[in-house]
């Protein structure tokens, strides 16, 4: 059973992932492309499309691994925010890092109760197994 806060975290994860995809495409095609007229760098959004269905379906495993994958986009955002000479491109880099931070926090906070429940189940099972061995 999902709590109200988990629903908000889930919707936050979806919104931030869709925002990140849109930002990556728009950045490299319209807003501040590396080459005039757009660049192939817009394809960096393609890997973000694959987990989108799992995120929408609330797949805990997908939310876990994407929370690690988006750190690559965080790194790109910080590097480009810090080093790009154009004000627009620099601002877009920091925006990318901020969106990734929102996604990361929402994904981790959504998955947190499931991880706690899994740890409790594992602990209970281990205690049950250990009691069985002690009785022999």
C-alpha positions as CSV (number, residue, x, y, z in Angstrom):
1,X,0.0,0.0,0.0
2,X,1.4,3.3,-1.1
3,X,1.4,6.3,1.3
4,X,0.5,9.8,0.1
5,X,4.1,10.8,0.2
6,X,5.1,7.9,-1.9
7,X,2.6,9.0,-4.5
8,X,4.1,12.4,-4.6
9,X,7.6,11.0,-4.9
10,X,6.4,8.7,-7.7
11,X,4.9,11.7,-9.6
12,X,8.0,13.7,-8.9
13,X,10.2,11.0,-10.4
14,X,8.0,10.8,-13.5
15,X,7.9,14.6,-14.0
16,X,11.6,15.1,-13.4
17,X,12.5,12.2,-15.8
18,X,10.2,13.6,-18.6
19,X,11.7,17.1,-17.9
20,X,15.2,15.7,-18.2
21,X,14.4,14.1,-21.5
22,X,12.9,17.3,-22.8
23,X,15.8,19.4,-21.6
24,X,18.4,17.1,-23.2
25,X,16.6,17.2,-26.6
26,X,15.8,20.9,-26.6
27,X,19.3,21.8,-25.3
28,X,21.1,20.1,-28.2
29,X,18.6,20.9,-30.9
30,X,17.2,24.4,-30.2
31,X,18.3,26.2,-27.1
32,X,22.2,26.0,-27.2
33,X,23.4,23.2,-29.6
34,X,27.1,22.5,-29.9
35,X,26.8,23.2,-33.6
36,X,24.4,25.6,-35.3
37,X,21.3,23.8,-36.4
38,X,21.5,21.1,-33.8
39,X,23.8,18.3,-33.0
40,X,23.8,14.5,-32.6
41,X,24.3,15.1,-28.8
42,X,20.5,15.2,-28.6
43,X,20.8,11.4,-28.7
44,X,22.0,11.5,-25.1
45,X,18.3,11.5,-24.2
46,X,17.7,8.1,-25.8
47,X,18.9,6.0,-22.8
48,X,16.4,7.9,-20.6
49,X,13.5,6.6,-22.8
50,X,14.1,3.0,-22.0
51,X,13.3,3.0,-18.3
52,X,10.4,5.5,-18.6
53,X,7.7,2.7,-18.8
54,X,9.1,1.1,-15.7
55,X,9.1,4.4,-13.8
56,X,5.5,5.0,-14.7
57,X,4.6,1.4,-13.6
58,X,6.3,2.0,-10.2
59,X,8.9,-0.8,-10.8
60,X,11.1,-0.6,-7.8
61,X,14.1,-2.2,-9.6
62,X,13.9,0.3,-12.4
63,X,13.7,3.2,-10.0
64,X,16.8,1.8,-8.2
65,X,19.0,1.5,-11.2
66,X,17.9,4.7,-12.9
67,X,18.8,6.6,-9.7
68,X,22.4,5.5,-10.4
69,X,22.2,6.0,-14.1
70,X,21.1,9.6,-13.9
71,X,24.2,10.5,-12.0
72,X,26.0,10.5,-15.4
73,X,23.6,13.3,-16.4
74,X,24.3,15.1,-13.1
75,X,28.0,15.0,-13.9
76,X,27.5,16.3,-17.4
77,X,25.3,19.1,-16.0
78,X,27.8,20.2,-13.4
79,X,30.7,20.0,-15.9
80,X,28.9,22.0,-18.6
81,X,27.4,24.4,-16.1
82,X,30.9,25.1,-14.7
83,X,32.8,25.1,-18.0
84,X,30.6,26.2,-20.9
85,X,31.3,29.8,-21.9
86,X,27.8,30.6,-23.1
87,X,25.5,31.8,-20.5
88,X,22.5,29.9,-21.9
89,X,24.5,26.6,-22.1
90,X,25.9,27.1,-18.6
91,X,22.4,27.8,-17.2
92,X,21.1,24.7,-19.0
93,X,23.9,22.6,-17.4
94,X,23.0,23.7,-13.9
95,X,19.3,23.1,-14.8
96,X,20.2,19.5,-15.8
97,X,22.0,19.0,-12.5
98,X,19.0,20.3,-10.6
99,X,16.5,18.1,-12.4
100,X,18.7,15.1,-11.9
101,X,18.8,15.9,-8.2
102,X,15.0,16.0,-8.0
103,X,14.8,12.7,-9.8
104,X,17.4,11.1,-7.6
105,X,15.7,12.2,-4.3
106,X,12.2,11.2,-5.5
107,X,13.4,7.8,-6.7
108,X,15.3,7.1,-3.5
109,X,12.5,8.3,-1.3
110,X,9.9,6.2,-3.2
111,X,12.0,3.0,-2.9
112,X,12.9,3.6,0.7
113,X,9.9,1.8,2.4
114,X,10.3,-1.2,0.0
115,X,13.9,-1.5,1.0
116,X,13.1,-1.3,4.7
117,X,10.4,-4.0,4.3
118,X,12.8,-6.2,2.3
119,X,15.5,-5.9,5.1
120,X,12.9,-6.8,7.7
121,X,11.8,-9.9,5.8
122,X,15.4,-11.0,5.3
123,X,16.2,-10.4,9.0
124,X,13.1,-12.4,10.1
125,X,14.0,-15.2,7.7
126,X,17.6,-15.3,8.9
127,X,16.4,-15.5,12.5
128,X,14.0,-18.4,11.6
129,X,16.8,-20.3,9.8
130,X,19.2,-19.7,12.8
131,X,16.6,-21.0,15.2
132,X,16.2,-24.1,13.1
133,X,19.9,-24.8,13.2
134,X,20.1,-24.2,16.9
135,X,17.4,-26.7,17.6
136,X,19.3,-29.5,15.8
